[in-house]
């Protein structure tokens, strides 16, 4: 009976100290958390209603078109929340962002394109769609094929996001709230090429500037190809007049939108550039062993060098020590060590009590 009582008391001690430790940890670090979209904070879903002639095996719009041919692109948007909601539906032509990746958030307006977004989609601007709670609605975007014939592909996308005036509000004390945005791609063509198009990329110029408070080399790039240029790998170096390498660049998994002229940022991480003349040399390599040389002059004026030095974030300077966080971490460490010590002592006491209370078997030597 006493053995059972001792075992129960030991378990109660473990539970008690475990709860105390858990409450302390939650009290210290339980104030911030990230929330994905849930029915309580603005969840919704988007699904394309694909046409019958859509290419099989893909979950987005991919179809052949003829000059001036029209069709209805339909999306089913479902409001999963318990309140009415508004959504922005915006068609665009795919572009390339300054990191060198495909981007549906900005419209490609290159004059070399067979047609512009305003000619292809109606409405071509943002339309606001009101959807009641727990309801689905079909959204229509009218598509008109380019009036002139073209080779390769054109790539667009229809973005659906919470309306700017109806963003889900952050719950008090939650810290970070993740919002959802959907993009349904729309790829169309007039003639399916028997072989992939040969990529053609040129580098026009280089400029030293600030981007997001960090010094960058900004290259002006043109993808002349009527197709995606994917899995690009850029390696380059910047040398001064003396031939000394002052910066190196290595960026992989680049993806350029079809027939796009864009800016590409290369971060200067080693040091700020001083005023003077430089040369950027390197190579962009794409699958199929296609190589595109880079050989660009760069002049940094004294005014530009001073402006970058004055306004750039000091990435070499160490961040100040957060002594409050250090104290919290130290306290947490002391709590964990104390819990471990208490549990060890209780465990030792429990084992010792079992040894002391264990009945000793006696034998009658005379029997």
NUVOVEX-211157 format. One record per residue (C-alpha): residue in one letter; x, y, z. Coordinates in steps of 0.001 Angstrom, whole numbers, plus 524288, in hexadecimal, padded with zeros to 5 digits. Each point is the difference from the previous one (the first is absolute). Example, Ala and Ser with C-alpha at 12.3 -4.5 7.8 and 13.67 -1.06 7.14 Angstrom:
BEGIN
A8300C7EE6C81E78;S8055A80D707FD6C;
***
This chain:
BEGIN
X800008000080000;X80AE78093480353;X807077FC597F377;X7F3F2803E97F822;X7FED480CB480791;X80E528031C7FD9A;X7FE9E7FD817F146;X7F3E2808BD7FF21;X806AB80B0180766;X80BAF7FF317F6E7;X7F7418013B7F40F;X7F8F080B7880614;X80CFC806D980213;X803EE7FDF17F1CD;X7F2EE805307FB0D;X8009B80BB780928;X80DB7804177FBF4;X7FD257FD667F1AD;X7F423808E280087;X8079280AAE806FB;X80AD87FF737F5BF;X7F64E8000D7F4CC;X7F8A580BAE8055A;X80C908079A801E3;X804627FD287F219;X7F2B9803957FA45;X7FFAB80C5580812;X80D338043A7FACD;X7FE4C7FC777F1AD;X7F1747FE197FDA0;X7FCF880DFA7FBD0;X803C57FF157F19E;X7FBAF7F6417F5DD;X7FD2A7FF707F166;X7F2797FD3E7FAAA;X7FD347FA807F296;X7F3248033B7F9A5;X7F4FB7F98680798;X7F142801A17FF3E;X8013D809A180B45;X809D4809137F969;X7FCA27FFEB7F19A;X801AD7F2B77F980;X7FB947FE547F206;X8030A7F7217F497;X80139801A17F158;X7FE6D7F5A97F57C;X80074802117F13E;X7F4D27FA927F7D3;X808157FAD07F4CC;X7FA8F800427F211;X7FDF17F34D7F898;X80B56802A67F6D7;X8095B802E180B15;X80C877F80E7FF7D;X7FE0E7F3C48080C;X808157FD6480C00;X8018280E268046B;X7F8788071580AA2;X8005E80D857F9B8;X7FB7D806497F34F;X808227FB077F495;X7F9D4800647F2A0;X801D5803437F1AB;X7FA0080C6C7FAAF;X7FDB4806617F2C9;X8017A80E5F7FC7C;X7F4CF8077F8061F;X7F98C7F3DA805A7;X7F8628025A80C83;X7FD147F70680B5F;X7FB32800AB80DFC;X809E67FD2B80AAD;X7F8E37FBFB80C68;X804837FEC480E0E;X7F84C7FAAE80B6E;X802E58080880C2A;X7FB047FAAE80CF8;X7FEB48084580C37;X8023A7F66A80B27;X7FDC9809D980AE0;X7F397802DF8078C;X7FF1680E037FB1A;X7FEBE8068E7F2B3;X80D018030E7F981;X8053D807827F45D;X80ACA7FB527F6F0;X8085F806817F5A1;X800E47F8927F324;X80ABE805467F71D;X805077FA887F2FD;X80E05803057FC29;X80AC07FBB27F6D1;X80B157F9518073F;X80C2A808168028B;X80D3B7FE0680683;X803098062E80D26;X80CF7805F380436;X804247F3118061F;X7FF3D7F9687F2C3;X7F3CD7F7EE8027E;X7F2DE7FEE07F92D;X7F656809B6805A2;X7F14B801367FDFC;X7FEC680BC8808F0;X804AD809CE7F5D6;X7FBA7801687F1FF;X809557FDA07F4B2;X7FEAD80BC97F6FF;X80B3D7FD247F6A3;X7FCD4805D37F2A7;X8057F7F3C97F96C;X7F4A17F7BB804E0;X7F5CC7FBD27F5E8;X7F5918069380864;X7FE7D8071780CE7;X7F7B07FBCD80B8D;X7F5F080A717FCE4;X7FE077F9B87F2A6;X7FF377F21980520;X7F799800D080C50;X7F3348069E8033B;X7FF1580599809C5;X80E98802827FEDE;X800AB806E380D1C;X7FC5B7FB4E80D92;X7F1F77FBF28021B;X7FAB27FF2380DE4;X7F77B7F41F8028C;X7F6B67FF7B80BA3;X7FD377F2458050B;X7F6CC7FC9B80B43;X8045C7F75980B3A;X801DB7F1837FD48;X7FD0A802337F1A7;X806957FDA77F2D5;X7FF3B809107F467;X804B47FE5C7F203;X8082F80B817FB42;X80121802AA7F16F;X80B60805F47F882;X7FE3A801BE7F158;X80BE07FC107F7F6;X802C2804997F214;X80B577FA0B7F892;X80A5F8090B7FA1B;X7FBA38055C7F2EB;X80CE87FCF37F96A;X8067E7F2BA7FF35;X80B5A7FD1D80912;X809AE7F531802DB;X8029D7F9CC80D28;X7F73C8028280BA5;X7FA1780B168079C;X7FEC97FE7C80E9D;X7F64F806E0808AA;X7F9D67FDF280D32;X7F38C8036480742;X8028B803FE80E09;X7F5A27FEF380AA1;X8028F8069A80D08;X7F8918064380B1E;X7FB0C80D687FC40;X808F680AA28051D;X7F551805AA808A6;X7FBE17F2AC80546;X80CB07F9AB8046B;X7FE3D7F67E80B64;X802FF8070180C9B;X80ABC7FACC808C5;X7FAEF7FA2F80C89;X805188073380BE1;X80C507F9B180545;X8023F7F6DA7F483;X80B6E807727FA34;X800A57FB577F1D0;X7F4497FD527F75D;X802367F9457F2F2;X7F6F2803EF7F4FC;X7FD427F7FD7F3E8;X8014E8038E7F1B5;X7FD2C7F70F7F49C;X80540800C27F219;X7FA677F7C37F4FB;X8093E8000A7F45F;X7FAF4801BF7F234;X809327FB1C7F556;X7FBA08012B7F1E4;X806037FE217F2A6;X7FC5A7FF457F196;X809117F5457FB73;X8062C7F5958087C;X80E847FFF87FD03;X805B57F2B77FC8E;X80CA18038880708;X80282809D580AED;X8035B80DA87FB8F;X80E40803E2800BC;X80155809A680B52;X8052B80DB17FD7B;X803E2808AE80B7B;X807D580CAB7FFBE;X805A98085F80AD9;X7FEE280E727FCD9;X80620807CA80B19;X804158000680E50;X7FDE880A2080A92;X8046D8012880E29;X7F4B38039D808E8;X7F8887FD2380C6F;X7F51A7F5F580078;X7F9467FCFE80CDE;X80A98807CD8070A;X80AF57F76C7FAB7;X809C0802E37F523;X7FCD67F8F27F35D;X804537FEFE7F20A;X7F3B2801A07F7E7;X800C57F9E57F27A;X7F6B48031C7F4F4;X7FC847F2E67F9DA;X7F7A07FC2D7F458;X7FA7F7F2747FD9B;X7FD0D8002C7F178;X7FB067F1F28004B;X7F1767FDA17FE25;X800E17F5FD80ACF;X8047C7FE8680DFA;X80E937FFE680279;X801057F75580BF2;X80A967FA7C808E5;X8096A80ACB7FC69;X80CEC800B080743;X8074580CF180026;X80E358010B80455;X8077180CC67FEC4;X80AA98084B80604;X8027380E8B800F5;X80DDF805007FDDD;X805DE80D928015B;X80957806C37F697;X80B887F8F88063B;X7F9C47F2E47FCDF;X7FD367FCD880E42;X7F36A7F8AD802D9;X7F7E3807F68098C;X7F34F7F81D7FFC3;X7FAFB7F2B87FB99;X7F2317FBD57FCBB;X7F9A77F29D7FF34;X7F1447FEBE7FE1A;X7F9217F3757FC2A;X7F2477FB4F7FCA2;X7FCDB80C717F884;X7F372800147F80F;X7FCEF80ABF7F62F;X7F260802C17FAB7;X7FDF37FF347F13D;X803F880C307F85F;X802AC8082D80BFF;X8090580B8E8023F;X8031D8012D80E6A;X809B18040980A8B;X808157F5A9806E7;X8066C8032880D04;X80D0C7FA04803ED;X802FE8029780E6C;X80D48805E680319;X802DD7F94080CF0;X80EC9800EF8016D;X801ED80EC2800C0;X7FAA580CDC7FB34;X8056C804667F305;X8087080C187FF5A;X7FF3B809DC7F509;X806797FB457F39A;X7FEAF7F7997F3E4;X7FD2B7F15D8005F;X7FCF97F4D17F6CC;X7F5F47F5558026F;X803187F3487F8FC;X7F9737F2D3800F6;X7F67E7F66D7FA0B;X7F1D67FBF2800CC;X7FE607F1747FD6E;X7F2FD7F9647FD0D;X7FC3D7F1B87FD7E;X804717FB047F2DE;X80D7A8061D801F2;X7FBA680D657FB77;X8094A80A9F804A8;X7FDA980EA080018;X80C068085F802C5;X8002180BC7808E9;X809B080AD77FD45;X7FB5880D0C80513;X8074080C5B803E0;X7FC558067D80CC1;X8032A80DB880477;X7FDAD803E280E1F;X7FFF980EAC801CF;X804A38062480CD1;X7F222804C18026E;X7FA4D7F24C7FE40;X80A627F9D7808BD;X7FD42809F880ADD;X7F1447FE247FEBD;X8012A7F13C8015D;X809378014A80BAF;X7F6F580996806D9;X7F32A7F8D97FE16;X803BE7F1997FF88;X7FD677F73780B90;X80CAC7FCFB80722;X8000D7F1557FDCB;X80DAA7FEBF805F0;X7FC18805B780D13;X7FBB17F61580A00;X7F2648016780542;X7FF35804FE80E13;X7FEA57F59F80A5E;X7F2117FDFB80493;X802C87FEBD80E8A;X7F1A87FDD180308;X7FFC97F40D7F740;X80CDE7FB53805E0;X7FA308011980DAF;X7F3CF7F8857FBEA;X8080C7F5337F9C7;X808A37FF4480C11;X7F4197FEFA808D2;X7FA467F5857F75A;X80CBB7F867800A4;X80020800DE80EE8;X7F1F07FB2480083;X802EE7F4747F74F;X80C347FC74807CA;X7F847800FE80CB8;X7F5457F7517FAA0;X809FE7F6047FBB7;X806698004380D60;X7F3257FE6C80747;X7FBCC7F4B17F74B;X80D317F96A801D2;X7FF118012380EDF;X7F2127FAF68000E;X803D07F49F7F757;X80B737FC6E808CC;X7F76D800EB80C1D;X7F5D57F7767F9A0;X809F17F5817FC7A;X806038006F80DBB;X7F29E7FE7B8065E;X7FD6E7F4157F79C;X80CC67F9DE8047C;X7FD54802DA80E65;X7F20B7FB3E7FFE4;X802E07F3BD7F80F;X7FD387F4108089D;X80BCE7F78C802B8;X7FE3C7F1AE7FD4F;X804247F7BD80B9A;X802AD7F18A7FFD0;X7FFBA7F69080B43;X80D157F94C7FF3F;X7FB977F52C808EE;X7F4F37FB9C7F6E2;
***
